[in-house]
Amino acid sequence: MGSSERPKKKVHLWKKATVHFLLCFIVGFFTGFAPTNKSSFSPTNNLIPSNSSHEISPPPEKIHVRVPEQESGNFDRSMLDESLSMKVHERPNMGSIEEEGKKVILTKEKGETVTLTPRRLVIIVTPTSDKDELRGVFLRKMANTLALVPPPLLWVVVESQSESDEVSDILRKTNVMYRHLVFKENFTDVEVEMDHQRNVALKHIEYHRLSGIVHFASLYNVYDLSFFEEIRAIEVFGTWPMAFLSANRQRVRIEGPVCDSSEVIGWHLKSLNNSADDATRSPVHISTVGFNSSILWDPERWGRLSSAQHTSQNSIKFVKEEVLEEETKLKGVPHDGCSKVMLWNLHIPKSN
């Protein structure tokens, strides 16, 4: 009798162990589907403490918004983009962005609005000559200066006959947005050739309707960087003084306007000679004026007979005449008094 109870006891123990194993397996299986307060393991979990009770808000960052100006016609719209920079500290409350004229209204979800003024494009026009033995040196100097100017900025470089390898190489290596223009005409007078190069650039600006503030920059100009921000504020015409320095003469000559605050009340004279040439010569140096480029393709607004009026060489002459005649639209730069010199022209005698 004792021997027959032993197998029964062993079978009972095996059944009991099997039932216990199945119960543990079932409990463990369903426990795996239960929610847990701990996040799944990942390498980044070690960077953030699990017991952190506060939210980690993103740091302020700079957001760039590009708002294209609406114009019609066949032209390069990429140059009409105007960059905006703003610092946003409450990203979750950011709402819609709407354009209102030339301003941008940023509307937040809470109903608050922030007005942003777009930064105007600055169009720098630079004529060059292969007869200038220092052209490469001063092109690099100008490129380095313009690279420090906040965008948007376009550098229009003009040269004669064909694209030189030196100029092309310098422009490709700079961080400045540029256009490289070439003309085929021959000139014997350097000043006439330079005016023609400026008109070539103006035709390009008009054809593509590049919207911005135009400034004619000689390779021998030296700038205070605040100059470029000041001319962005020009609405129609602007003018400023320029100091002429000579490498072999210990003197400085000033050309440009005389102002009362931002109102132009006169001009610095180039010469004290009362000759006929001095009487007919314009007191305006081309590097001392800037203007809104829309005057090139909006003739009725600016009193021109047609936009094709300057197809020969009249654009530079027109700009100078308008600067002298449109006194109410002419403002001194900087606006708080144009006696401050922000532009210098360095004269370096040519070697024999």
Sequence and secondary structure as in RCSB ss.txt:
>XXXX:A:sequence
MGSSERPKKKVHLWKKATVHFLLCFIVGFFTGFAPTNKSSFSPTNNLIPSNSSHEISPPPEKIHVRVPEQESGNF
DRSMLDESLSMKVHERPNMGSIEEEGKKVILTKEKGETVTLTPRRLVIIVTPTSDKDELRGVFLRKMANTLALVP
PPLLWVVVESQSESDEVSDILRKTNVMYRHLVFKENFTDVEVEMDHQRNVALKHIEYHRLSGIVHFASLYNVYDL
SFFEEIRAIEVFGTWPMAFLSANRQRVRIEGPVCDSSEVIGWHLKSLNNSADDATRSPVHISTVGFNSSILWDPE
RWGRLSSAQHTSQNSIKFVKEEVLEEETKLKGVPHDGCSKVMLWNLHIPKSN
>XXXX:A:secstr
 HHHHHHHHHHHHHHHHHHHHHHHHHHHHHHTTS  SS    GGGGGS TT  S      EEEEEEEE    SSS
 GGGGEEEEEEEES GGG   EEEETTEEEEE TTS EEEE     EEEEEE  TT TTHHHHHHHHHHHHTTS 
S EEEEEEEESS  HHHHHHHHHSSS EEEEEE    S HHHHHHHHHHHHHHHHHHTT  SEEEE  TTEEE T
HHHHHHTT SSEEE  EEEEETTEEEEEEEEEEEETTEEEEEE S     HHHHHS S  GGGEEEEGGGGT HH
HHT S TTTTSSS HHHHHHHHHHH GGGEEESSTT TTS  EEEEE     
